[in-house]
Amino acid sequence: MHQKITSLLAALLAAVLLCACGGQPAQAPEPPEVPEEDAPYDFTLDYHRCAPLVERQIGSDLVAAAWLVIDAFLAGETTVTLPEGDYGGNPGNDLGYALYSMCPAFGAVTDYDDNHFDRAARTVTWVYTQTPEQVRQVLASLEQTTGDCMSRLRRGDGETARALLLYRALTEQAAYDYDVSGTYDDDPAAYRFRTSSYAALVLHSGICYSFAQALAFLYTQAGLDCAAVTGDGATGFHMWLMAAIDGKWYYFDPTWDAGGGWYYFGMTAEDRAAWTGEFTGGALLGQDVTTLADLSDARFSSVNGRWWTDMTLDRQAGQAVFTGGDGETLSLPLS
């Protein structure tokens, strides 16, 4: 007991002397600031994000309608009543187009199509094709996959770096679902699930509009302006993406790059009409995309049209380095 009292008095005396001398207890040093190229990308999943080009094309009233539908869907509801607004043209189709790139789970687990938009009553309805527990699992898997994709980015990454990394995240494990063709009549719910943008993201499988809308979702979440477009070419009907990188517009075809690669990354409209499928036109919800954007910039002409086996980012040097199967390398400035 005497020893404990002696120790306590010694500790009190030391504290008094410290205060009397104006001293302060030692504090832990501030952690070093993480360089931009090493800091994680600031990202929060937001199903309300809509690409500016899509909003310009369908109108702000339909974007607001999409927000209402998404919120009701996430709450487990099956109908929304829309406020008065501009719902001209084919609003059911345009709403579905926006929803599939804003909230991929919606198209995967509901039966929504343009017939579920009642313009006179201003209502949108849908039926769930999976159980509530399955819907929760789909949403959880989508959130996990999206987070995994975004974890490849760093805070200082510009638009070129984000486009390259997310393109690879989508395509490197992707495979075209050849078996889904012709299964709609047998099982419409299974067909919708397998061809959804959710399937392309989480299951790495789908068809052209699965991958195009999946890339639109990733790019939109990462702040890149984009929109899925359609066209007819030598191989028939097809869907791909147009996106703006550093102020210039390009075409991207993740379906034809399924399995990894950048053969169809950053194409011009002239490329798309020639060696990349002879698609003489691209349309965004029926409008010729050449009236919406200039797709003539050939910045990525040294990258596309070639079979690269790897790509690494040298953030300090500000370049992407592509490697071919024969060991050939190509450096692309990131800005």
Protein Blocks (a to p, Z undefined) as FASTA:
>chain_A
ZZmmmmmmmmmmmmmmmmmnopacddddddddddfklpccdddddfkbccfklmmmnopk
lmmmmmmmmmmmmnopabdcddddddehjlklmmmmmmmmmmmmlmmmccbdfklpcfkl
opacdddfbdfklmmmmmmmmmmmmmmmmmmpcfklcfklmmmmmmmmmmmmgccdfklg
oplmmommlmmmmmpmklmmmnopacfklmmmmmmmmmmmnopacdddddddfkopaddd
dddeehiacdddfklmgoiajklgoiafklmmmmnoopabdceehiafklmbcckbcklm
mmgopacfbdcddfknopacdddfkopacdddfZZ
